[in-house]
């Protein structure tokens, strides 16, 4: 397969997954902001989300206040925010259009309809009326596109490059969603998550689990009260759940073995090493050493892996001054 074609397929899937995960992060924060809490703590949640998404500077340059609806609009419909949901859906559609002959008609129509309907919904004022309606719709359309992909595509190189983009993006975003919550706790609790966690309302943690479709999974696996340690364990180490870091990296490792070329040995080695690092970790050791630091290191390594994949298998990412990391933009 031509590297340019593979590149479009990879980013088509990655932007679709990014739109979904941005919707998940926003939904979790919005649901938490509706619960009884101080204004300071509510603002901390939005600030942490923007910081971990590496968008705090862009947001603050255009918005003097940190209001929930302003953050939601910035992250969903702002055309100047390259990682906003509407820009991700547009980019996914444009990448699909560029390789129209490599995907099925059903998949193209799903992505194209998603882009058209998203513009209509935003123009109709869905964010002012009910932000959760739009965020749930974005998640549903992402599920739909993956289902159409699985149900209509031949499992050839095109299929696997799409899957590669999906799971690299998922690993990055699952780590960010988890980091948003725990960074709030560490900032508010002086770096020790447990004392503050004990005083937080049950519904805060339930909202976090629901944001990653993990509430029922948590109940099935742990059959006990919700604790931050077990939430971290589920999102990081539980390999049988498809949104965990361990599961995402296992998929990346297997896919790279299928699409390897003469230059991709380094990317494969990096994926194997990172997967082994995650699987060898223990949640108690991670928390004692500081979850935020562990996740920051993980995100740096995932971004490095993504850049290596681009250099070895796709169209290399061109560095740009004052640009966000490779995980945030397509070159």
CORUR-V57125 format. One record per residue. BURIAL is b if it has 9 or more other ideal C-beta (glycine too) atoms within 8 Angstrom, else e. D_FIRST is the distance of its C-alpha to the first C-alpha in Angstrom with 2 decimals. Layout:
burial: (BURIAL,BURIAL)
d_first: (D_FIRST,D_FIRST)
This chain:
burial: (e,e,b,e,b,b,b,b,b,b,b,b,b,b,b,b,b,b,b,b,b,b,b,b,b,b,b,b,b,b,b,b,b,e,b,e,e,e,e,e,b,b,b,b,b,b,b,b,b,b,b,b,b,e,b,b,e,b,b,e,e,e,b,e,e,e,e,b,b,b,b,b,b,b,b,b,b,b,e,e,b,e,b,b,b,b,b,b,b,b,b,b,b,e,b,b,b,e,b,e,e,e,b,e,e,b,b,b,e,b,b,b,e,b,b,e,b,b,b,e,b,b,e,e,e,b,b,e,e,e,b,b,b,b,b,b,b,b,b,e,b,b,b,b,b,b,e,b,b,e,e,e,b,e,e,e,b,b,b,b,b,b,b,b,b,b,b,b,b,b,b,b,b,b,b,b,b,b,b,b,b,b,b,b,b,b,e,b,b,e,e,e,b,e,e,b,b,e,e,b,e,e,e,b,b,b,b,b,b,b,b,b,e,b,b,e,b,b,e,e,b,e,e,e,e,b,b,b,b,b,b,b,b,b,b,b,b,b,b,e,b,e,b,b,b,b,b,b,b,b,b,b,b,e,b,b,e,e,b,e,e,e,e,b,e,b,b,b,e,b,b,b,e,b,b,e,b,b,b,e,b,e,b,e,e,b,b,e,e,b,b,b,e,b,b,b,e,b,b,e,b,b,b,b,b,b,b,b,b,b,b,b,b,b,e,e,b,e,e,e,e,e,e,e,e,b,b,b,b,b,b)
d_first: (0.00,3.81,6.31,8.44,6.88,6.65,10.04,11.52,10.94,12.35,15.23,15.94,16.78,18.46,20.70,21.69,22.72,24.49,26.49,27.61,28.63,30.47,32.30,33.17,34.56,36.56,37.89,39.11,40.86,42.35,43.72,45.18,46.74,48.71,50.38,53.72,53.16,54.29,52.81,52.00,49.92,48.10,47.27,46.08,43.41,41.97,42.30,40.50,37.60,37.20,37.59,35.04,32.54,33.33,34.64,38.37,38.81,37.13,39.15,42.44,42.11,42.17,44.29,47.72,48.03,46.04,46.50,44.42,43.72,42.80,40.28,38.83,38.54,36.98,34.32,33.69,34.40,34.78,32.48,33.23,31.89,28.12,27.89,30.19,29.20,29.28,27.00,24.51,24.58,24.22,21.21,19.52,20.36,19.22,15.74,15.61,17.02,14.42,11.68,14.41,12.66,10.15,13.27,16.55,19.64,21.52,19.29,19.30,23.05,23.65,22.15,23.77,27.08,27.07,26.87,29.59,31.84,31.63,33.00,35.71,36.78,37.10,39.03,41.33,42.32,40.88,40.88,44.59,45.39,43.43,40.55,39.86,39.19,36.28,34.92,35.10,33.37,30.42,30.12,30.39,27.67,25.26,26.29,25.83,22.25,21.30,23.37,21.75,18.28,19.65,21.61,19.27,15.59,14.24,13.53,9.90,7.12,7.90,11.44,11.41,10.12,12.91,15.26,14.67,15.76,18.60,20.12,19.97,21.72,24.07,25.18,25.96,27.85,29.75,31.09,32.14,33.87,35.79,36.65,38.12,40.74,41.62,41.83,44.36,46.33,46.31,47.37,50.05,51.16,51.44,48.40,49.56,47.74,50.06,53.38,51.88,49.64,52.80,54.31,51.32,51.46,49.65,47.88,46.05,44.24,43.78,42.14,39.71,38.79,38.46,36.13,33.53,34.58,36.28,39.95,40.19,37.99,40.37,43.37,41.99,41.05,44.01,46.71,48.66,49.28,46.45,46.41,44.14,43.52,42.21,40.06,38.44,38.13,36.39,33.88,33.13,33.74,33.82,30.70,31.31,30.99,27.47,28.38,29.76,28.33,28.40,26.49,23.80,23.28,23.26,20.33,18.47,19.43,18.26,14.83,14.22,15.33,12.72,9.57,11.37,10.59,13.48,14.31,14.31,17.70,19.64,17.83,18.34,21.91,22.64,21.53,23.68,26.56,26.62,26.48,29.30,31.25,31.24,32.11,34.87,36.45,39.55,40.38,43.92,42.82,40.29,43.02,45.63,43.47,42.59,39.78,39.00,38.54,36.37,34.08,33.99,32.84,30.24,28.84,28.72,26.78,24.25,23.76,23.43,20.79,18.81,19.16,18.05,14.87,14.23,15.15,13.24,9.85,10.03,12.21,15.51,18.40,21.15,24.58,27.09,30.86,32.38,29.07,28.46,26.35,22.56,22.90,24.75,22.66,19.28,19.50)
